[in-house]
Amino acid sequence: MAAVENPLLQDFIFPPYDVIEPNHICPAIEALLIELEKDLDELEKTVKPTWPGLVVPLEKIIDRLSVVWGIVNHLNSVKDCPQLRATIQLVQPKKVGFQLKLRQSKLIYMAFKAIRDSSDWENLSDARKRVVDLKLKEAVLYGVSLEDTSRERFNEIEQELEKLAQQFEENILDATKSFEKVITDKKELEGLPSTTLSITAKTAIDKGYENATAEDGPWIITLDGPIYRSVLQHACNRSLREEIFRAYVTRASDGPLNNTPIIERVLELRLEKAKLLGFKNYAEVSLEMKMATVDKAKDLIYKLHEASWGSAIRDLEELRDYAREKGAQEANDLNQWDINFWSERLRESRYDFDEEELRPYFPLPKVMEGLFNLTKKLFGVDIEPADGTAPVWNKDVSFYQVKDSSNAPIAYFYFDPYSRPSEKRGGAWADLVVGRSGVCSSDNTRPRLPITNIVCNLTPPTKDKPSLMTIREVEAVFHEFGHALQHLLTKQDEGLVSGNQGIEWDAVEIPSLFMENWCYQRETILGIAKHYESGEPLPENTSLRILRARTFRAGTLLLRQLRYASVDLELHSTYVPGGLESIYDVDQEIGKRTHPIPLLPEDRFLCSFSHIFADKYAAGYYSYQWAEVISADAFSAFEEAGLENDQSLREMGRKFRETILALGGGKAPNEVFLEFRGREPTPHAFLRYNGLLPTIAAT
Ligand code: ZN
């Protein structure tokens, strides 16, 4: 097929998601790379150490590849199929090869250096200075200064790492899909909420049990996120919980889908890469482009551990006491699969609300309406449905436009809400489709407007019910929306540092975690919680109980995160691949410090730890805690201004928008925070929200 007819290569305002087929990808990427190779050759021949002579043409090359590959990558995450996988496997090495060539270009590197050393340097804007510094650092970390043979080896490593990441993710998806348990006796499902019964019966219908009903079954239990969590929290059947828990924490850990050898190889290659670049370990490489250093990250983990361990021990004692009180046989022998179940029961009794029974108060459309109202109040922008304006990849995807106070569109986003285990990967995320850019605009008079995706895995609606959410799901939507806001409301016209591009990775979670805080603010909850049938608001005292329950088991939950952050840093700093200790030994050792009930010896959570083996968080999982401390501190500025006072919220919102949401990677994140808050961040607010501030002993 001629390249001009290929939808992936045509000029578009919105990507033609509805007509892109897997068979378009290979010819499109091949033709694109030939075109970009030519552009790169031309740039190297003509490069000058000036903005128009270097950065403008370079940004165009980088942008073109990232937009087209972004679409491919997005379809890979939401429309997985064997043909798509095979195609990606075929073209990925070529794409990686081109990116390496671009990042290792000596001529481009020298031109950036010349700008850095020129007398004009001081006249550059902050954002342009950041672009130059980031590009210089990136080139070094991609091996621009290596000798030829070392660089060849470096490139082989990069190619292999990319392939392993793709394989790692595919194995998890396949392993998750391969588990199913058919249940025909309703007694076995005692305790499960009606939503779960409906979805598991619907799964049964999809899998050929035509007459399955929520009432009479059969039901099929899978490891899909909403089902897994529901079984662990609500199934009275302890052996069912155990079976599902074990299946979940051992996903992709044996047989042909085993991720263990992939992890070992990844760690080995990352260490080799670090050494080639002259670093001691991979953590040092990763932290080069972050706010923290290895020591500062470890120090934060240590301090948060100190603040939470005692409270996690108390949490466990309380749970045991409660289970004992309820006459549970397992009370003295609580295991991993009992924790969620009993803590749900304890939460219900202590705070007198049942997360499941609250679902009807959180129908997705109302939650989105509340979120958009909040966004308007804080940041002064309107979000309007614009379905039909842009093509979508699935009928459930909706499309929105964001308008500023002059009623002109400033950004767009897609929202893909529901879980589709057969083709969509788990979790939730927000991705850039195209970023704001002065250079990559088709209109000379204004920059290109940003577009993002927001993808979640919420419970799908049924014939008579919209998607009904738990508070935690509401929190997840707010989180991803926070990421999207940083892209959508950026005012940065330098495309290489607009939105969250060029931001140190450990600062990227600041707006997302910041938005989560609003789910625990009275007005916001009352604004979004409306019964889907009656329209009744959530009773005031129930909302107060939700707010009070925020600190429930917060120490335990924080420690769980600290396990992930610690094991990630350990594996990328002190761990010796191929040495005496296995990756699981490291995890078990850390488990002793972070889990009051020991991990199962056969726990293989690492085999599904995509964040660090298939995503961008390698030696960077600590970023969540790092950014959480900062985002809580940012939220406390709104508290200080007065959460009930719309005028002061608007003022503080404007300040937040102009700094954290607007500046993108155009300014160092510590300076951005300083500009917003007027001082350095402290962990006080974070500890307070989690009920972890040390209580001052009475003397
Ligand atoms: Zn996030």
Residues whose N, C-alpha, C, O or C-beta is under 5 A from the ligand:
A	BS01	ZN	E509 S512
